[in-house]
Amino acid sequence: MIKEYEEKAISDIEGTIIDIETVGDFNNIYRDSRRYENIISVIFGYIDNERLHIYCATGESEIPQLKTLIKNILRKLKNPFYAFNIEFETCVFYHHIGIEKLFERELNLEKYEKKSNAIRILKIPNYDDPFHDNGLLCKMAWENNEFDKAIAHNRACLLKERDILLKRGFRIPDRLNLTNS
C-alpha cells in the first residue's frame, strides 16, 4: 500500500520543491553517480504554491508501485523543480527510476552545505520534525514501519526547503556527470 498525506500549503513559489526519503547504502568505491546506485526512494514528497503532498511506500513490496507513481506524478508537476541537494535527488532518480534530468534550481548555497545550518542561520522552525533534520533516523524509522514519523520528517523537510527558497532564493546547480556503468 502507498500511504498518502496532503495538506494545503499556499505560498508564493514558482514551480515545485521535491524531497525524497531513501533506504540503502552508498557504494563508496565510486566517486561519481554510481555511488548512489543502491539508494532507493521510499518516500516522495513535493510542495508547490497550492499544496504539500507525500507518498510513502509501506514496505519493500510497494517500492515498484511508488517508482511508477513518481514517474506519473512528475509529468504533472509545475516546473521549475527545486531540491536542497540536487546531486542526491538527481542520482537517486537516475539510478532508481531512470530519470536523467529533472532539477533546474538548487536550494543549498554550496554543494556540501548542511540543511540544518541553513535552517539555523535563517531561523526556520522545526515544523514538528521528529528527527530534527537527521535523515538517517528517518531511514531507520521507515525500516521499522514507523511510517507516520517518516512522513512527518518529509513534511518538515518540504516546509523548511520552502522557507529557504522564500528567504534566500536558489542557485543554478553544478553540472552533474551521470554514470550508469
PyMOL commands that set and color helices and strands:
alter all, ss='L'
color gray80, all
select helices_A, chain A and resi 33-36+60-74+86-97+115-122+135-143+147-168
alter helices_A, ss='H'
color red, helices_A
select strands_A, chain A and resi 2-8+16-23+40-47+51-57+81-83+105-106
alter strands_A, ss='S'
color yellow, strands_A
deselect
rebuild
show_as cartoon
